[in-house]
Amino acid sequence: MGSPAGTGTGTGLINGMMGRNNIFWHECAVGRGDRQRLLKQKGCVVWITGLSGSGKSTLACTLDHELHSRGKLTYVLDGDNLRHGLNRDLGFSAHDRTENIRRVGEVAKLFADAGLICIASLISPYRRDRDSCRAILPDASFIEVFLNMPLEVCESRDPKGLYKLARAGKIKGFTGIDDPYEPPLNCEIEIKQEEGACPSPSAMAGQVVSYLEEKGFLED
């Protein structure tokens, strides 16, 4: 017996297509350039990626503080914080990780369009997902920062006790243990150990600030 009128699969598909076809982009009089001139800076996304325990959140907060002290408007999108709200419905399967990064990328794009320097701090283990976020940002305004810290260093820190749980088999699909991390191939900034020692948070933030200055993001 067929589906009742208006509830069949074909009807639903047609309605869905009609809905998408009726969505249009609306331009406003105030554009990205106007907002950037008001803030005296250029909007961009600083995307910090690396293993758990590599220092992403520490760098994000230190960079946030340094730029704020220079009178720059910033906002930090922290992966863990976002899972308390925007992404609270997502788990850690490959599909959910991809959707997690897609959502954060779209939010980061909006912040950059508003003229802010958006600092996104997430493991974001899959290269294709990070590249998808890069693709939606214009004018080379996606700045990928790779915290290239050895697994043994990250595991020795283990600030949240997650590596211990993963090694004990209590957490499945943990990046670096039983799920892969795909390092960037062409990141703008790579931060790693120097003579066996990790750079200080201020030194790491300074490296990012220098890049932003060189590329003109800290001026209108």
N, C-alpha and C positions, 0 to 999 in steps of 0.2 A: 504494500500500500504506500502511495506517495506521501511526501511530507505535506502538512497543511500549507495553504497559500501564504507566501511571505516568510516561511521558515525553512525552506529547503536549502541545501548546500549551494546550489546554483544561484539562488536569489541572494543568499548572504554574500557570496563572492562578488556578484554584480553591485550590491549595495556598498561593499567595501571599496570597490574600484571607483564607484561614483564619488564616495566620500573623499578619497585621495585626490581625485581629479578636480575637486572643488576647493582645494586648499591652495591659497596663493600667498606669496611673500609680500609683506606690506612694508614699504620704505617710509621712514620718518624724516622730517626736515633736519633734525640734529643727527649727524653721522659720527662715525668713529673718529675721523680727523678732528671734529669739533670737540669731542670729549678729551682727546689726547692733548689738544692745545690748552684746554681748561686745566688739566692736571699737570701739564708740563712734563709729560713722559709718554712713552709709546707702549701700548698694551701688548703683552706677550704671555706665553706660557712657559715657565721653567719646569720641565717634567723630570723629576728625580726618580731614577729607577735603580734597583739593586736588591740583593738578597735581604731577607729579614735579619736585622742586627747590623746592617752595613753602615747605619748612621743617617738614613734618609730623613727621618723626622727631626733629628738634631740639626742637620744642615738646613732643613726647611725653616725651622724656627729661628735659627741664627741668621739666616739670610733675610727673613722677614723683619727681624729686629734691626739689622743693619740698614736695610732700605728705608724702613720707617724713620730711622734716625736721620736720614738724608732728606726727609720730606716727601718720600715716594709712597703712593697708595698701593698696597699689596693685599693679597688674601691667600691663605694656605688651605689647600684641599688635601687633607690627610686621609689616607686609605682607611685606616681603622675608624676614624671619626665618621666618615661617610657611611660606614656600615651600621652606624647607630640610627641613621635616618634615611637618606636618599636610597641607599642600597641595602637596607635592612632585610629585604626579601630575597637576597641572593646568597648562595652558598659558595663553594670553592671548586665546583666542577669546571672543566674547561669551558663549557658553555656559559656558566655564570661568571667566570673570570672575564670572559670576553665582553659580556654585557656590562659588568662592573666598569671596565675601562671605557667602554663606549659612552656610558652615561657621564663619567667624570670628564671625558674629552669634550663632550657637548657643553657641559657646565663651564669648563675652563675656557672654551671658545667664547662663551657669552661674557665672562669676566674680561677677557682680552679685548673683546669688542667694546666693552664699557671703558676701556683705557687703563685697566688695572694690570699690574704685574702679578699674574696668577702663578702660585708655586704649588705644583701638584706632587705629592709624595706618596708613591705607591710602588710595591714590588713590581707590578705589571710585567709578569715573566715572559709573555709571548711577544716576539718581535712584531708580528703582523698587527697586533692590537695597538702597539705604540705607533707603528707606521700609519695606521688608520687615523689616529688622533692628529698626527703631523699633517696628514693630507687635508684636513678640514680647516687648518689655520693658514692664513695668507701671509705673504711677504716675509717668509723665513722667520716667523714669530714663534715657532715651536723650537724651544731650546732643550735638547735632551742632555741630561746630566747623568752620567753613569758612575755610580759609586762602586768601583771595581775592587771590592775587598774580598780576600780569600775566604772560602767557606769555613775554614778552621778558625779564622779570626771572628767571623760572625757567630759561629757556634760557641766559641769560648765566652762571648759576651752574653748571648741568650737572654736578653733583658726580660722577655716574657715567659721564659721557660718552655718555649714551643719546640725547640730542637730536641730537648730531652724527651718530651712527649712523643715527638715524631720517631726518634730512635727506639723508643719503647713500643712503637706500633700503635700508640693511642690516638695519633693523628694521621690520617691517610691523605695522600696527595699534597704533601708539604714541599714547597719549592726548595730545591737544592738537595733534598733527601730522596723522595720517591716521585717527584714531579720536576720537570726540567726548568731551568732558567736560561733564556736565550739572550745573550749579551748583545748590545747594539753593535751594528757594523760601522755606522758613520755618525756617531754622536758628536754634538758640538763640544762637549766638555767631558773629559774622563778624569776622575779623581781616584788615585790609588796610593798605596803605601810608598813612602820614600825612605830608602835604606832600612826597610823592615819596620818602619813606624808609620802609624796612621796620622795624617795631618790633623791639626786641631780644628775644631768647629769654625773658629774665626778665619783660619787659613783657607778652609774649604769655601766658606762664604765669600771671602775676598777674591777667590778665583772666579766665582760666578759673577760677582759685581764688576770685576775688571772686564769680563766678556760683555756684559750689558752696557758698560760705558763705551767700550770700543765699537760696538754695533749701533750706538745711538739710541738705545732704549730708555736712557735716563734723562733725555732732553726732549723738548717738544718739537 
